[in-house]
Amino acid sequence: AQKVTQAQTEISVVEKEDVTLDCVYETRDTTYYLFWYKQPPSGELVFLIRRNSFDEQNEISGRYSWNFQKSTSSFNFTITASQVVDSAVYFCALSDAGGTSYGKLTFGQGTILTVHP
Amino acid sequence: EAQVTQNPRYLITVTGKKLTVTCSQNMNHEYMSWYRQDPGLGLRQIYYSMNVEVTDKGDVPEGYKVSRKEKRNFPLILESPSPNQTSLYFCASSARQGSGYTFGSGTRLTVV
């Protein structure tokens, strides 16, 4: 069975601090996909990134960066120079590439990030 | 604009009164799914559909029904809602496995 663990329930930082959100996953599949979603206070789910299991390159997008390490089954997300608008719930999710789950997303519990001015 | 549309956004109902939450996507996606979000539990899959007339249970299907008569629509039916179904519901669609889902704006359901 697939599992995603986000051990940090809540994180509070002051604006301009860097913050890393941890994500650890479990799967028996050799091919899978990892995602991060952002849920701002308005409630919608905003897609941030997708990474497949064969691509361990780290990715940077503006102030956001992702560190995928297959050896430790982790897919951590770092926000550099955080801003108040980054305050949201962040979800890490895992999907297999086939089999019987047909692309089901297995979500972590979410991390509530609060950025104070 | 490519989107998944859910209605209603908010709903308060009473125990036992049948309700339907509609979901429609305009991207010709094959895969559609329903999730519920509860504090501390993340999002959990209720039902999913791989194509028209093909649906299957997710992790928490009890108390829910779905249908997929057309590719674009995937309604969620609560035949006899109970207070433990009070939750935030999301519909999502995907072009294929692993491509990531586009989520609707969510439906906040309260059953009293």
gemmi code that builds the backbone of each chain (N, CA, C; Angstrom):
import gemmi

chains = {
    "A": [
        ("ALA", (0.848, -1.196, 0.000), (0.000, 0.000, 0.000), (0.883, 1.245, 0.000)),
        ("GLN", (0.347, 2.281, -0.582), (1.090, 3.522, -0.642), (0.804, 4.358, 0.591)),
        ("LYS", (1.807, 5.119, 0.998), (1.647, 5.983, 2.157), (2.502, 7.220, 1.992)),
        ("VAL", (1.979, 8.342, 2.432), (2.728, 9.592, 2.411), (2.661, 10.199, 3.802)),
        ("THR", (3.798, 10.565, 4.326), (3.853, 11.129, 5.666), (4.451, 12.526, 5.630)),
        ("GLN", (3.692, 13.457, 6.156), (4.189, 14.809, 6.358), (4.220, 15.018, 7.863)),
        ("ALA", (5.385, 14.858, 8.436), (5.497, 14.824, 9.891), (5.241, 16.186, 10.538)),
        ("GLN", (5.439, 17.239, 9.805), (5.245, 18.586, 10.363), (3.784, 18.985, 10.211)),
        ("THR", (3.071, 19.038, 11.304), (1.659, 19.411, 11.229), (1.516, 20.908, 10.970)),
        ("GLU", (2.297, 21.689, 11.706), (2.243, 23.139, 11.549), (3.643, 23.717, 11.631)),
        ("ILE", (3.885, 24.718, 10.813), (5.150, 25.447, 10.843), (4.829, 26.932, 10.851)),
        ("SER", (5.533, 27.655, 11.693), (5.345, 29.103, 11.762), (6.691, 29.779, 11.562)),
        ("VAL", (6.764, 30.699, 10.628), (8.005, 31.416, 10.367), (7.703, 32.898, 10.230)),
        ("VAL", (8.778, 33.662, 10.247), (8.656, 35.093, 10.009), (9.055, 35.368, 8.563)),
        ("GLU", (8.407, 36.316, 7.973), (8.680, 36.663, 6.579), (10.182, 36.759, 6.321)),
        ("LYS", (10.572, 36.265, 5.138), (11.951, 36.258, 4.629), (12.760, 35.069, 5.139)),
        ("GLU", (12.218, 34.337, 6.084), (12.909, 33.117, 6.488), (12.736, 32.046, 5.423)),
        ("ASP", (13.681, 31.135, 5.327), (13.545, 29.963, 4.477), (12.842, 28.880, 5.286)),
        ("VAL", (12.052, 28.083, 4.597), (11.335, 27.017, 5.308), (11.292, 25.773, 4.422)),
        ("THR", (11.484, 24.627, 5.037), (11.440, 23.351, 4.319), (10.322, 22.486, 4.856)),
        ("LEU", (9.516, 22.003, 3.952), (8.418, 21.104, 4.297), (8.830, 19.691, 3.921)),
        ("ASP", (8.721, 18.795, 4.871), (9.201, 17.433, 4.657), (8.090, 16.522, 4.137)),
        ("CYS", (8.497, 15.583, 3.297), (7.564, 14.585, 2.780), (8.312, 13.272, 2.625)),
        ("VAL", (7.806, 12.233, 3.241), (8.378, 10.895, 3.116), (7.285, 9.981, 2.583)),
        ("TYR", (7.637, 9.130, 1.662), (6.617, 8.291, 1.033), (7.021, 6.823, 1.068)),
        ("GLU", (6.013, 5.976, 0.917), (6.235, 4.531, 0.831), (5.456, 3.999, -0.356)),
        ("THR", (6.105, 3.198, -1.157), (5.443, 2.523, -2.267), (6.262, 1.328, -2.681)),
        ("ARG", (5.592, 0.336, -3.207), (6.311, -0.827, -3.736), (6.486, -0.714, -5.249)),
        ("ASP", (5.871, 0.305, -5.821), (5.998, 0.484, -7.258), (7.381, 1.014, -7.619)),
        ("THR", (7.863, 0.621, -8.782), (9.147, 1.144, -9.241), (8.960, 2.424, -10.050)),
        ("THR", (7.778, 2.572, -10.588), (7.457, 3.796, -11.325), (6.303, 4.487, -10.629)),
        ("TYR", (6.526, 5.731, -10.274), (5.498, 6.465, -9.544), (5.736, 7.951, -9.754)),
        ("TYR", (4.764, 8.735, -9.286), (4.832, 10.181, -9.425), (4.611, 10.828, -8.064)),
        ("LEU", (5.289, 11.916, -7.860), (5.154, 12.674, -6.626), (4.689, 14.080, -6.953)),
        ("PHE", (3.865, 14.618, -6.080), (3.268, 15.926, -6.318), (3.318, 16.769, -5.043)),
        ("TRP", (3.272, 18.066, -5.260), (2.987, 18.993, -4.180), (1.828, 19.876, -4.620)),
        ("TYR", (0.892, 20.063, -3.671), (-0.234, 20.963, -3.886), (-0.266, 21.983, -2.766)),
        ("LYS", (-0.744, 23.164, -3.103), (-0.918, 24.244, -2.128), (-2.405, 24.515, -1.964)),
        ("GLN", (-2.843, 24.657, -0.723), (-4.235, 24.995, -0.461), (-4.266, 26.297, 0.340)),
        ("PRO", (-4.492, 27.414, -0.340), (-4.554, 28.701, 0.370), (-5.829, 28.783, 1.184)),
        ("PRO", (-5.971, 29.834, 1.996), (-7.169, 29.966, 2.837), (-8.479, 29.931, 2.054)),
        ("SER", (-8.460, 30.284, 0.804), (-9.679, 30.239, -0.010), (-10.153, 28.811, -0.273)),
        ("GLY", (-9.292, 27.826, -0.077), (-9.729, 26.436, -0.101), (-9.412, 25.626, -1.344)),
        ("GLU", (-9.107, 26.273, -2.460), (-8.852, 25.473, -3.662), (-7.494, 24.790, -3.577)),
        ("LEU", (-7.292, 23.785, -4.383), (-6.025, 23.066, -4.430), (-5.253, 23.515, -5.666)),
        ("VAL", (-4.057, 23.996, -5.427), (-3.236, 24.533, -6.511), (-2.063, 23.596, -6.748)),
        ("PHE", (-1.949, 23.100, -7.965), (-0.847, 22.210, -8.328), (0.458, 22.997, -8.349)),
        ("LEU", (1.501, 22.434, -7.730), (2.803, 23.091, -7.721), (3.825, 22.357, -8.579)),
        ("ILE", (3.909, 21.039, -8.404), (4.941, 20.309, -9.116), (4.583, 18.837, -9.228)),
        ("ARG", (5.046, 18.204, -10.279), (4.978, 16.756, -10.453), (6.389, 16.263, -10.772)),
        ("ARG", (6.740, 15.158, -10.172), (8.059, 14.586, -10.411), (7.891, 13.084, -10.587)),
        ("ASN", (8.486, 12.498, -11.635), (8.384, 11.044, -11.770), (9.582, 10.371, -11.116)),
        ("SER", (9.435, 9.116, -10.829), (10.417, 8.396, -10.012), (11.760, 8.217, -10.692)),
        ("PHE", (11.813, 8.441, -11.985), (13.088, 8.280, -12.683), (13.876, 9.576, -12.783)),
        ("ASP", (13.286, 10.636, -12.322), (13.916, 11.941, -12.463), (14.247, 12.485, -11.081)),
        ("GLU", (15.491, 12.284, -10.669), (15.884, 12.727, -9.342), (16.529, 14.095, -9.339)),
        ("GLN", (16.454, 14.778, -10.440), (17.008, 16.130, -10.470), (16.193, 17.042, -9.576)),
        ("ASN", (16.881, 17.854, -8.834), (16.179, 18.856, -8.054), (15.640, 19.932, -8.983)),
        ("GLU", (14.584, 20.569, -8.545), (13.955, 21.578, -9.387), (13.788, 22.871, -8.610)),
        ("ILE", (13.983, 23.956, -9.327), (13.811, 25.274, -8.725), (12.856, 26.061, -9.601)),
        ("SER", (11.909, 26.697, -8.941), (10.982, 27.563, -9.655), (10.800, 28.823, -8.823)),
        ("GLY", (11.517, 29.849, -9.174), (11.449, 31.075, -8.399), (11.933, 30.854, -6.981)),
        ("ARG", (11.089, 31.115, -6.011), (11.468, 30.928, -4.596), (11.247, 29.497, -4.123)),
        ("TYR", (10.668, 28.669, -4.983), (10.353, 27.297, -4.615), (11.427, 26.344, -5.140)),
        ("SER", (11.754, 25.363, -4.362), (12.654, 24.314, -4.832), (12.235, 22.988, -4.204)),
        ("TRP", (12.556, 21.924, -4.918), (12.175, 20.588, -4.478), (13.390, 19.682, -4.518)),
        ("ASN", (13.538, 18.880, -3.484), (14.649, 17.952, -3.353), (14.090, 16.539, -3.289)),
        ("PHE", (14.284, 15.788, -4.361), (13.783, 14.411, -4.454), (14.960, 13.480, -4.203)),
        ("GLN", (14.850, 12.648, -3.173), (15.893, 11.677, -2.882), (15.258, 10.302, -2.770)),
        ("LYS", (15.496, 9.517, -3.790), (14.914, 8.182, -3.827), (15.494, 7.303, -2.728)),
        ("SER", (16.756, 7.508, -2.403), (17.418, 6.661, -1.408), (16.762, 6.768, -0.039)),
        ("THR", (16.189, 7.922, 0.243), (15.524, 8.116, 1.539), (14.013, 8.251, 1.381)),
        ("SER", (13.502, 8.011, 0.169), (12.063, 8.120, -0.112), (11.513, 9.454, 0.383)),
        ("SER", (12.205, 10.504, 0.004), (11.764, 11.824, 0.448), (11.636, 12.779, -0.731)),
        ("PHE", (10.719, 13.701, -0.580), (10.467, 14.705, -1.626), (10.159, 16.013, -0.909)),
        ("ASN", (11.197, 16.689, -0.467), (11.030, 17.861, 0.367), (10.900, 19.138, -0.447)),
        ("PHE", (10.211, 20.083, 0.122), (9.855, 21.321, -0.557), (10.376, 22.496, 0.258)),
        ("THR", (11.162, 23.359, -0.381), (11.733, 24.508, 0.314), (11.226, 25.802, -0.297)),
        ("ILE", (10.794, 26.703, 0.562), (10.430, 28.047, 0.139), (11.523, 28.982, 0.650)),
        ("THR", (12.140, 29.680, -0.262), (13.202, 30.617, 0.099), (12.601, 32.010, 0.270)),
        ("ALA", (13.065, 32.708, 1.287), (12.579, 34.077, 1.530), (11.055, 34.097, 1.558)),
        ("SER", (10.490, 33.398, 2.504), (9.038, 33.225, 2.572), (8.310, 34.573, 2.639)),
        ("GLN", (7.085, 34.542, 2.153), (6.234, 35.733, 2.157), (4.895, 35.381, 2.797)),
        ("VAL", (4.197, 36.400, 3.224), (2.897, 36.176, 3.868), (1.962, 35.405, 2.943)),
        ("VAL", (2.056, 35.652, 1.647), (1.174, 34.967, 0.687), (1.466, 33.477, 0.573)),
        ("ASP", (2.575, 33.045, 1.142), (2.885, 31.611, 1.146), (2.101, 30.860, 2.227)),
        ("SER", (1.449, 31.580, 3.104), (0.664, 30.951, 4.160), (-0.438, 30.103, 3.536)),
        ("ALA", (-0.415, 28.828, 3.847), (-1.354, 27.889, 3.231), (-1.131, 26.525, 3.858)),
        ("VAL", (-1.974, 25.579, 3.451), (-1.724, 24.173, 3.766), (-1.067, 23.559, 2.536)),
        ("TYR", (-0.009, 22.815, 2.760), (0.724, 22.195, 1.658), (0.607, 20.680, 1.768)),
        ("PHE", (0.248, 20.078, 0.646), (0.077, 18.631, 0.610), (1.088, 18.000, -0.333)),
        ("CYS", (1.679, 16.934, 0.126), (2.501, 16.077, -0.713), (1.629, 14.883, -1.106)),
        ("ALA", (1.775, 14.391, -2.334), (0.943, 13.284, -2.778), (1.747, 12.351, -3.677)),
        ("LEU", (1.275, 11.119, -3.730), (1.960, 10.053, -4.468), (0.955, 9.355, -5.372)),
        ("SER", (1.363, 9.036, -6.578), (0.499, 8.310, -7.500), (1.320, 7.256, -8.216)),
        ("ASP", (0.746, 6.066, -8.394), (1.503, 5.096, -9.172), (1.280, 5.347, -10.654)),
        ("ALA", (1.981, 4.600, -11.472), (1.929, 4.823, -12.920), (1.107, 3.759, -13.623)),
        ("GLY", (0.468, 2.913, -12.875), (-0.299, 1.859, -13.514), (-0.899, 0.967, -12.463)),
        ("GLY", (-0.990, -0.285, -12.733), (-1.539, -1.203, -11.753), (-3.018, -0.981, -11.540)),
        ("THR", (-3.481, -1.278, -10.362), (-4.913, -1.247, -10.110), (-5.386, 0.028, -9.454)),
        ("SER", (-4.502, 0.910, -9.116), (-4.968, 2.116, -8.435), (-5.345, 3.218, -9.410)),
        ("TYR", (-5.044, 3.024, -10.679), (-5.479, 3.931, -11.737), (-5.219, 5.398, -11.420)),
        ("GLY", (-4.005, 5.633, -10.973), (-3.625, 7.011, -10.804), (-4.170, 7.680, -9.562)),
        ("LYS", (-4.639, 6.909, -8.613), (-5.126, 7.513, -7.382), (-4.009, 8.298, -6.714)),
        ("LEU", (-4.367, 9.451, -6.231), (-3.434, 10.246, -5.448), (-3.578, 9.867, -3.979)),
        ("THR", (-2.482, 9.479, -3.383), (-2.445, 9.255, -1.942), (-1.785, 10.483, -1.323)),
        ("PHE", (-2.535, 11.153, -0.465), (-2.068, 12.410, 0.108), (-1.471, 12.219, 1.493)),
        ("GLY", (-0.535, 13.088, 1.820), (-0.108, 13.215, 3.198), (-1.144, 14.020, 3.977)),
        ("GLN", (-0.887, 14.165, 5.270), (-1.853, 14.818, 6.141), (-1.868, 16.332, 5.963)),
        ("GLY", (-0.854, 16.847, 5.304), (-0.777, 18.282, 5.089), (0.049, 18.988, 6.160)),
        ("THR", (0.710, 20.053, 5.761), (1.462, 20.909, 6.683), (0.897, 22.314, 6.586)),
        ("ILE", (0.490, 22.847, 7.725), (-0.025, 24.216, 7.761), (1.155, 25.166, 7.937)),
        ("LEU", (1.380, 25.992, 6.947), (2.460, 26.965, 7.015), (1.877, 28.348, 7.264)),
        ("THR", (2.365, 28.998, 8.307), (1.963, 30.367, 8.600), (3.199, 31.246, 8.534)),
        ("VAL", (3.132, 32.255, 7.695), (4.230, 33.203, 7.563), (3.775, 34.523, 8.157)),
        ("HIS", (4.464, 34.944, 9.194), (4.110, 36.189, 9.889), (4.889, 37.361, 9.315)),
        ("PRO", (4.240, 38.517, 9.248), (4.931, 39.704, 8.698), (6.085, 40.133, 9.598)),
    ],
    "B": [
        ("GLU", (-11.546, 28.145, -20.874), (-10.593, 27.862, -19.796), (-10.798, 26.429, -19.319)),
        ("ALA", (-9.679, 25.685, -19.219), (-9.744, 24.305, -18.742), (-10.080, 24.300, -17.259)),
        ("GLN", (-11.122, 23.587, -16.888), (-11.478, 23.597, -15.482), (-12.371, 22.425, -15.107)),
        ("VAL", (-12.423, 22.224, -13.794), (-13.349, 21.283, -13.195), (-14.331, 22.111, -12.370)),
        ("THR", (-15.609, 21.940, -12.637), (-16.633, 22.750, -11.986), (-17.467, 21.889, -11.060)),
        ("GLN", (-17.495, 22.280, -9.805), (-18.299, 21.584, -8.803), (-19.405, 22.505, -8.336)),
        ("ASN", (-20.538, 21.906, -8.063), (-21.640, 22.650, -7.467), (-22.432, 21.767, -6.514)),
        ("PRO", (-22.907, 22.344, -5.403), (-22.684, 23.732, -4.971), (-21.342, 23.902, -4.272)),
        ("ARG", (-20.954, 25.107, -3.953), (-19.731, 25.358, -3.187), (-19.975, 25.101, -1.702)),
        ("TYR", (-21.152, 25.428, -1.251), (-21.502, 25.226, 0.163), (-22.881, 24.584, 0.225)),
        ("LEU", (-23.037, 23.680, 1.172), (-24.331, 23.015, 1.330), (-24.510, 22.599, 2.778)),
        ("ILE", (-25.634, 22.993, 3.341), (-26.020, 22.523, 4.669), (-27.291, 21.715, 4.479)),
        ("THR", (-27.306, 20.511, 5.004), (-28.464, 19.660, 4.842), (-28.742, 18.915, 6.143)),
        ("VAL", (-29.844, 18.199, 6.149), (-30.208, 17.447, 7.343), (-29.970, 15.963, 7.125)),
        ("THR", (-29.776, 15.269, 8.187), (-29.542, 13.826, 8.129), (-30.643, 13.122, 7.366)),
        ("GLY", (-30.219, 12.291, 6.415), (-31.163, 11.460, 5.675), (-31.733, 12.057, 4.403)),
        ("LYS", (-31.476, 13.306, 4.141), (-32.035, 13.936, 2.936), (-31.057, 13.789, 1.770)),
        ("LYS", (-31.466, 13.034, 0.792), (-30.596, 12.725, -0.353), (-30.083, 13.994, -1.028)),
        ("LEU", (-28.819, 13.950, -1.402), (-28.264, 15.095, -2.106), (-27.270, 14.635, -3.172)),
        ("THR", (-27.054, 15.497, -4.148), (-26.097, 15.239, -5.215), (-25.181, 16.437, -5.365)),
        ("VAL", (-23.893, 16.168, -5.427), (-22.912, 17.192, -5.736), (-22.452, 16.958, -7.173)),
        ("THR", (-22.596, 17.960, -7.998), (-22.258, 17.768, -9.409), (-20.797, 18.122, -9.669)),
        ("CYS", (-20.256, 17.483, -10.694), (-18.879, 17.734, -11.115), (-18.815, 17.618, -12.624)),
        ("SER", (-18.225, 18.603, -13.246), (-18.106, 18.584, -14.697), (-16.732, 19.101, -15.103)),
        ("GLN", (-16.126, 18.442, -16.115), (-14.819, 18.905, -16.602), (-14.890, 19.105, -18.118)),
        ("ASN", (-14.145, 20.075, -18.602), (-14.200, 20.426, -20.029), (-12.898, 20.109, -20.754)),
        ("MET", (-12.125, 19.161, -20.219), (-10.813, 18.848, -20.779), (-10.782, 17.488, -21.474)),
        ("ASN", (-11.941, 16.845, -21.571), (-12.027, 15.526, -22.197), (-11.158, 14.489, -21.466)),
        ("HIS", (-11.011, 14.675, -20.168), (-10.213, 13.748, -19.376), (-10.939, 12.429, -19.175)),
        ("GLU", (-10.167, 11.349, -19.181), (-10.753, 10.030, -18.947), (-10.947, 9.756, -17.454)),
        ("TYR", (-9.974, 10.143, -16.667), (-10.005, 9.818, -15.250), (-10.682, 10.918, -14.444)),
        ("MET", (-11.584, 10.517, -13.582), (-12.187, 11.450, -12.649), (-12.271, 10.786, -11.288)),
        ("SER", (-12.286, 11.621, -10.265), (-12.208, 11.079, -8.922), (-12.849, 12.044, -7.928)),
        ("TRP", (-13.311, 11.493, -6.835), (-13.815, 12.293, -5.725), (-12.956, 12.044, -4.494)),
        ("TYR", (-12.665, 13.126, -3.801), (-11.902, 13.060, -2.558), (-12.651, 13.823, -1.473)),
        ("ARG", (-12.444, 13.417, -0.249), (-12.914, 14.205, 0.871), (-11.727, 14.615, 1.722)),
        ("GLN", (-11.806, 15.809, 2.259), (-10.719, 16.340, 3.072), (-11.203, 16.573, 4.488)),
        ("ASP", (-10.498, 15.977, 5.424), (-10.824, 16.133, 6.839), (-9.559, 16.524, 7.592)),
        ("PRO", (-9.703, 17.365, 8.613), (-8.517, 17.844, 9.355), (-7.671, 16.691, 9.877)),
        ("GLY", (-6.365, 16.805, 9.631), (-5.431, 15.799, 10.122), (-5.371, 14.522, 9.310)),
        ("LEU", (-6.248, 14.398, 8.332), (-6.284, 13.169, 7.524), (-5.907, 13.417, 6.076)),
        ("GLY", (-5.693, 14.638, 5.692), (-5.408, 14.931, 4.296), (-6.637, 14.689, 3.437)),
        ("LEU", (-6.397, 14.326, 2.194), (-7.497, 14.010, 1.280), (-7.522, 12.507, 1.065)),
        ("ARG", (-8.712, 11.962, 1.071), (-8.873, 10.525, 0.862), (-9.835, 10.293, -0.306)),
        ("GLN", (-9.496, 9.306, -1.114), (-10.291, 9.052, -2.299), (-11.580, 8.311, -1.945)),
        ("ILE", (-12.685, 8.773, -2.510), (-13.985, 8.143, -2.259), (-14.311, 7.156, -3.376)),
        ("TYR", (-14.346, 7.650, -4.591), (-14.602, 6.847, -5.778), (-13.784, 7.414, -6.924)),
        ("TYR", (-13.541, 6.578, -7.903), (-12.891, 7.060, -9.099), (-13.523, 6.409, -10.320)),
        ("SER", (-13.222, 7.006, -11.481), (-13.758, 6.486, -12.730), (-12.687, 6.568, -13.799)),
        ("MET", (-12.517, 5.476, -14.515), (-11.495, 5.434, -15.561), (-12.045, 5.837, -16.913)),
        ("ASN", (-13.368, 5.758, -17.054), (-14.000, 6.179, -18.290), (-15.500, 6.045, -18.118)),
        ("VAL", (-16.240, 6.335, -19.160), (-17.692, 6.248, -19.089), (-18.113, 4.848, -18.661)),
        ("GLU", (-19.021, 4.807, -17.709), (-19.581, 3.560, -17.186), (-18.574, 2.680, -16.459)),
        ("VAL", (-17.405, 3.193, -16.168), (-16.401, 2.423, -15.415), (-16.054, 3.183, -14.146)),
        ("THR", (-16.515, 2.668, -13.020), (-16.231, 3.317, -11.736), (-15.789, 2.264, -10.735)),
        ("ASP", (-15.108, 2.718, -9.701), (-14.687, 1.778, -8.659), (-14.473, 2.527, -7.357)),
        ("LYS", (-14.494, 1.753, -6.267), (-14.373, 2.332, -4.939), (-12.954, 2.783, -4.653)),
        ("GLY", (-12.873, 3.875, -3.910), (-11.595, 4.327, -3.399), (-11.405, 3.825, -1.977)),
        ("ASP", (-10.832, 4.648, -1.143), (-10.525, 4.227, 0.223), (-11.697, 4.374, 1.186)),
        ("VAL", (-12.585, 5.320, 0.922), (-13.683, 5.585, 1.855), (-15.007, 5.699, 1.118)),
        ("PRO", (-15.495, 4.614, 0.498), (-16.692, 4.698, -0.342), (-18.026, 4.590, 0.398)),
        ("GLU", (-17.994, 4.183, 1.669), (-19.241, 3.899, 2.374), (-20.110, 5.152, 2.468)),
        ("GLY", (-21.358, 4.995, 2.075), (-22.320, 6.086, 2.160), (-22.384, 6.958, 0.923)),
        ("TYR", (-21.606, 6.602, -0.092), (-21.567, 7.399, -1.319), (-21.866, 6.535, -2.535)),
        ("LYS", (-22.381, 7.185, -3.566), (-22.552, 6.560, -4.869), (-22.075, 7.536, -5.915)),
        ("VAL", (-21.688, 6.981, -7.068), (-21.297, 7.826, -8.188), (-21.863, 7.221, -9.465)),
        ("SER", (-21.824, 8.010, -10.524), (-22.170, 7.488, -11.842), (-21.336, 8.225, -12.879)),
        ("ARG", (-21.108, 7.578, -14.005), (-20.342, 8.226, -15.076), (-21.032, 7.865, -16.394)),
        ("LYS", (-22.112, 8.564, -16.668), (-22.880, 8.309, -17.892), (-22.311, 9.082, -19.072)),
        ("GLU", (-21.651, 10.171, -18.771), (-20.997, 10.957, -19.826), (-19.574, 11.216, -19.381)),
        ("LYS", (-18.690, 11.414, -20.334), (-17.281, 11.590, -19.994), (-17.055, 12.820, -19.135)),
        ("ARG", (-17.805, 13.875, -19.357), (-17.521, 15.127, -18.679), (-18.084, 15.200, -17.264)),
        ("ASN", (-19.072, 14.372, -16.931), (-19.764, 14.518, -15.651), (-19.523, 13.339, -14.714)),
        ("PHE", (-19.375, 13.659, -13.444), (-19.120, 12.607, -12.452), (-19.754, 13.037, -11.131)),
        ("PRO", (-21.072, 12.901, -11.004), (-21.744, 13.364, -9.792), (-21.500, 12.442, -8.604)),
        ("LEU", (-21.493, 13.040, -7.437), (-21.372, 12.306, -6.172), (-22.723, 12.353, -5.475)),
        ("ILE", (-23.234, 11.174, -5.131), (-24.565, 11.066, -4.550), (-24.466, 10.562, -3.122)),
        ("LEU", (-25.138, 11.272, -2.219), (-25.267, 10.804, -0.842), (-26.735, 10.461, -0.637)),
        ("GLU", (-27.034, 9.176, -0.603), (-28.429, 8.732, -0.544), (-29.066, 9.098, 0.798)),
        ("SER", (-28.326, 8.944, 1.866), (-28.841, 9.226, 3.197), (-27.715, 9.832, 4.031)),
        ("PRO", (-27.461, 11.110, 3.846), (-26.304, 11.731, 4.505), (-26.366, 11.627, 6.022)),
        ("SER", (-25.197, 11.482, 6.617), (-25.085, 11.451, 8.070), (-24.051, 12.493, 8.504)),
        ("PRO", (-24.087, 12.895, 9.769), (-23.160, 13.938, 10.238), (-21.682, 13.614, 9.996)),
        ("ASN", (-21.321, 12.329, 9.975), (-19.902, 12.001, 9.742), (-19.481, 12.202, 8.291)),
        ("GLN", (-20.411, 12.611, 7.452), (-20.072, 12.961, 6.078), (-19.885, 14.469, 5.918)),
        ("THR", (-19.965, 15.185, 7.014), (-19.606, 16.599, 7.000), (-18.133, 16.700, 6.660)),
        ("SER", (-17.820, 17.394, 5.564), (-16.449, 17.411, 5.080), (-16.325, 18.397, 3.927)),
        ("LEU", (-15.103, 18.547, 3.455), (-14.826, 19.323, 2.250), (-14.560, 18.323, 1.129)),
        ("TYR", (-15.321, 18.431, 0.064), (-15.244, 17.467, -1.026), (-14.627, 18.097, -2.267)),
        ("PHE", (-13.771, 17.319, -2.910), (-13.139, 17.773, -4.144), (-13.364, 16.751, -5.246)),
        ("CYS", (-13.724, 17.268, -6.397), (-13.750, 16.472, -7.605), (-12.474, 16.773, -8.377)),
        ("ALA", (-11.952, 15.797, -9.089), (-10.718, 16.004, -9.828), (-10.756, 15.194, -11.118)),
        ("SER", (-10.029, 15.663, -12.116), (-9.927, 14.907, -13.365), (-8.479, 14.882, -13.833)),
        ("SER", (-8.165, 13.874, -14.623), (-6.803, 13.694, -15.111), (-6.851, 13.080, -16.503)),
        ("ALA", (-5.911, 13.487, -17.342), (-5.875, 12.947, -18.693), (-5.439, 11.487, -18.688)),
        ("ARG", (-4.531, 11.146, -17.781), (-4.028, 9.782, -17.737), (-3.357, 9.560, -16.390)),
        ("GLN", (-3.009, 8.330, -16.116), (-2.365, 8.001, -14.847), (-1.059, 8.767, -14.691)),
        ("GLY", (-0.889, 9.352, -13.542), (0.359, 10.015, -13.231), (0.493, 11.419, -13.770)),
        ("SER", (-0.452, 11.872, -14.556), (-0.298, 13.201, -15.139), (-0.720, 14.296, -14.180)),
        ("GLY", (-1.226, 13.917, -13.050), (-1.665, 14.929, -12.101), (-3.107, 15.298, -12.339)),
        ("TYR", (-3.747, 15.701, -11.284), (-5.170, 16.002, -11.357), (-5.413, 17.504, -11.351)),
        ("THR", (-6.467, 17.889, -12.045), (-7.020, 19.237, -11.918), (-8.199, 19.129, -10.966)),
        ("PHE", (-8.176, 19.937, -9.934), (-9.210, 19.866, -8.906), (-10.259, 20.952, -9.094)),
        ("GLY", (-11.479, 20.605, -8.728), (-12.522, 21.605, -8.622), (-12.293, 22.479, -7.402)),
        ("SER", (-13.146, 23.459, -7.220), (-12.974, 24.440, -6.140), (-13.413, 23.918, -4.783)),
        ("GLY", (-14.036, 22.763, -4.777), (-14.436, 22.174, -3.502), (-15.880, 22.461, -3.144)),
        ("THR", (-16.472, 21.536, -2.403), (-17.832, 21.684, -1.868), (-17.761, 21.435, -0.374)),
        ("ARG", (-18.129, 22.446, 0.383), (-18.130, 22.272, 1.842), (-19.520, 21.839, 2.260)),
        ("LEU", (-19.618, 20.596, 2.718), (-20.900, 20.004, 3.098), (-20.997, 19.895, 4.607)),
        ("THR", (-22.115, 20.341, 5.119), (-22.417, 20.178, 6.539), (-23.718, 19.413, 6.653)),
        ("VAL", (-23.690, 18.310, 7.402), (-24.892, 17.506, 7.634), (-25.253, 17.630, 9.112)),
        ("VAL", (-26.455, 18.135, 9.367), (-26.861, 18.351, 10.768), (-27.957, 17.370, 11.173)),
    ],
}
model = gemmi.Model(1)
for chain_id, residues in chains.items():
    chain = gemmi.Chain(chain_id)
    for i, (resn, *xyz) in enumerate(residues, 1):
        res = gemmi.Residue()
        res.name, res.seqid = resn, gemmi.SeqId(i, " ")
        for name, pos in zip(("N", "CA", "C"), xyz):
            atom = gemmi.Atom()
            atom.name, atom.element = name, gemmi.Element(name[0])
            atom.pos, atom.b_iso = gemmi.Position(*pos), 0.0
            res.add_atom(atom)
        chain.add_residue(res)
    model.add_chain(chain)
structure = gemmi.Structure()
structure.add_model(model)
structure.setup_entities()
